[in-house]
Amino acid sequence: MEQASKNGIPVITIDGPAGSGKGTISQRVAETLGWNMLDSGALYRLVALAAQRKGVNFNQIDAEEKSLANIAEQLNVVFKPCANGGVEIIMDNDDVSQAIRSEDCGCAASQVAAQKPVRAALLERQRQFREAPGLVADGRDMGTVVFPDAKLKVFLTASPQIRGERRRNQLKESGIDANLAGLIKDIEERDARDMNRKDAPLVPADDAIIIDTGKLSIEEVVKQVLDAVKKVY
């Protein structure tokens, strides 16, 4: 499908920092509407994981930007929907669905995402997810850079304390014990890196609806988004 015709396909962008709930909310909204979903963070995590496996030096990340861009351009990945509603992620014939969700991979992805050549390499790949009947795009710059023409842009937020507690609970459910103070520190460092990067910083689009998810249930946030959808589409 030509890009011009794709521009007529509706898009909802849901941006926000780590732990704000955008992944869960995006999936619920997409399921309710019967639309496609883009987890853009997964792409950056995949680049980070591939880079780690190739021995890229993250202590000198700026010097590695060409290597990272090549990895992003050549990323061999398949997203396979599962019967339970989830998605199996296959990279180079290896199921990396769990590997990319580690804290270490998340922090590495934040470093990778700060590299302009990587963002450029992944931009068109992300836009190709725009397919009928519609797309819910989850990320950090979906409304500002990837889909600036989206008629509905949402930005989710919550305090580092609340986001840290959420992440600790997620890890506990997976049988992993984590230090809350350490998680909060990681979140604050990731926020600073994402908000202060020169290319596509983490900021709400000028026309975004901002929702603080700190004291709201998943159902309440989903309802707010769906109510906004009815007004726009």
C-alpha positions, 0 to 999 in steps of 0.5 A: 500500500502506498504511503499516501493511502496509508495516511488515511488509516486512523492512528491513536498514539499512546506515549509516555515514560517507562512504567506509565502503563502505555503497553497495557493500555495500548493493548486493551484499546487495540483489542477493544477496537479490533485494530493493529498495535505497534509496540515501538519500544520492543523494536528498540529493545530488539536492537539493544539485545542484538547489539549486546549479543554482537558485543557492542560496547555500551560504555562507548555508545556514541562511537558505536552509532554506525554499528547500531544503525546497521543492526537496526537496518538488518533486524531480522524479526517476526511478531507472531500473535499467540492464541492467548492474545499475546505476541511471540517475538522471534529474532534470528529464529530465536524466541526473545519475547522474554529476553527483551523485557529484562531491566538490563535490556530496557536500560540498554534500549534507552541508550540505543534510542538516543542514537539518531541513526538508529531512530532514522533506521527504524522510522519507516519500519514503524510506519509500515505498521499502519494498516487497516482498520487502524493502529494503536501505536505505543512508544515515546515519540509516536505522536511527535515524530512517527505519526504526527498526523494522528488525530488522537494523541495520548500521553500517559504519566505517573510518578517514578515511585508508582512506576517503580512499584508497578515494575517490582510487582511485575518482576515478583509475578515472574518470580524475580525479587527486585529492590524498589530503590534501585528500580526507581533510580533506573527509572529516573535515569531512563527518564532523564536520558529519554527527555534530554536526548537531542533527537525525538525527546520524550515530550507530549505532543502539543495536542496530546491528551495527558492522563496521570495513571497514578491513581487510576485503574487500567479500566478507568484509563482505557475508558478515558481513551475510548471516550476520546476515540468516540469524539475523534473517529 
